[in-house]
Amino acid sequence: MSSTPNHRTMAEYYIQGLTRGFVTAAEVIRWSDEVIVAAPKSEDWMLDISTASEDDRMGVLHHLHAVTGEIDQATLTTLLAGR
């Protein structure tokens, strides 16, 4: 990967990771915190994930579906292959 994956691609990676069990809700929350710090303007989904409980895997999963944009399938495939 030559560039940082877009938010939608990362959201799909985390959706699959939570579903398959190789990612924890805490990891997704940390990612959201990093996104908020780097973003010029925060979006609702960022705040929803950031303030979710680490014990609420289904809630975090739900909030990931609110991330808009296009999935970069090649990047997603590379990310998933690394797991």
N, C-alpha and C positions, 0 to 999 in steps of 0.2 A: 504494500500500500504506500503510495507516494504522498498522500495527504490525509488529514484527519477525517474520519468518517462523519457524515452529516448526522444530525440528531435523529432523524427518522430511522436511518440504518442502525444506529446504536440502540435505539429503542427496540427495534425488531430483534437485534442480537440479545438484548436483555430479556425480552419476552420469551424467546426460545430458551435462553439460559434458565430462567425461572421455571418454565414449564418442564424442562428436561432435568432440572436439578443441579446444574453446574454453576449457577449464579445464586447468590443470596440477595434478599431484599436490601440488606445493609450495603452491599456493593452498588446496587442501583441508586440508593440514596446518596452515597458518596459521589457517584458520577453526576447526579443532579446538582449537588452542591458545587461541584467544579464548573458545571455548565453555567450556573447562576453567576458565579464570580467572573467568568469570562464573557458573559453575554452583555451587550450594550443595554439591553432591556430584557427583563425577565418576563416569561410567559406563565400563564396559569399552571400548565402541566409541570413546569419546573418546580414551582412552589408546592404544588400538591405532592409531588414525589419527595421533595426535600423535607417536608414536614410529616410524612407518613411514618408510621411505626415500623421498626425493623421486624416486628412480629406479625405484621399484616402483609404477607406475601401476595395475597389475592388483591388487596387494595393497591399495592404498588403495581402489580400487573395491570390492573384496570387503568391506572393513570398513564401507563406507558402507551396505551392505545390512543391517547389523546394527542400524542406527538404527531404533528403534520409534516408533510413533505413526501419525497420520493425515496424509496429504498434503492440503494446502489447494490444490486444483487451480487456483482463481482466482489465488492468489498465485504459484504455480509458472508459470502461463501468463504473468503479468506479468513475472516474473524472466526467463523465456526470451525474451520479446519484446524485452527490453532488450539482448540479445546480438546 
